[in-house]
Structure formats: C-alpha cells, structure tokens
Amino acid sequence: MAQRTDLRPIVKLRSTAGTGFTYVTRKNRRTTPDRLVLRKYDPVVRRHVEFKETR
C-alpha cells in the first residue's frame, strides 16, 4: 500500500522576489512531475510574484 508522502510530497514554494518568503503545499507527482511555478502573493513586497518549487 502506498504511503501518503509517496504520491503527494510536501514541497516548498520560494518567492522569486528574493524576500525569502515561502509557502508550503503538496503536489501530485504523477500529474506534475516537473517543478511547480505558481503566481502567488508575497506579503513582504506586497504584490503577486512567481513562486518556484524548492526541495
């Protein structure tokens, strides 16, 4: 039986604005095998920027 962390690992999304702000989320490894890039709100710079997955 597959473990919970096998298919949906926990990933950190780090801001590309250089503020060091991160979001923590899960992703489906089967549907998105490459690294996530999402546009989310960074409260340090007070605007939406791209967040890239770090491991």
N, C-alpha and C positions, 0 to 999 in steps of 0.2 A: 504494500500500500504506500502511495506517495506521501511524503511529508508535506506539511503546509508550506515550508520555505523552498521546496524544490521548484514548483511551478510559478509561484508568485514571490520572488525575493524582495526584500526591503531595499530600496535604493534611495540615495540622497540626491537632491536636485540643488546644485550650487549656482548662485547668481553669476552672470557674466559681467555684471557692472563692477565687480571687484570689491564688493562690500563684505563678502564672506557669509552672507545670509543664505540659509539652506531651508528647503522643505524636505520632509521625509514622506515617502509614499511607497506603494507596492506596484509592481508591473507584471504583466503576464509575459513570461519568457517565450511562450510559444507563438504569440501573435506579434510581439515586438522584440525580435532578437537583438537588434542594434540599440544603441544608446538613445535614451529619451531626450528630446529637446522640447520644452514647453514654455509658453509665454505667460508669466505669472507676475503678481505684484511684489515688488521689493519695497518694504516699508522704510528702509534706510535712505534710499534715493527718492522715495515717494513717487514711483512710476512703475509701469509694466516693463519688464525686461525679459530676455530669454534666460531660462534656467536649463543647464545641461546636467545630465546624469554623471555622477562620480561614484566610484565603488570603494 
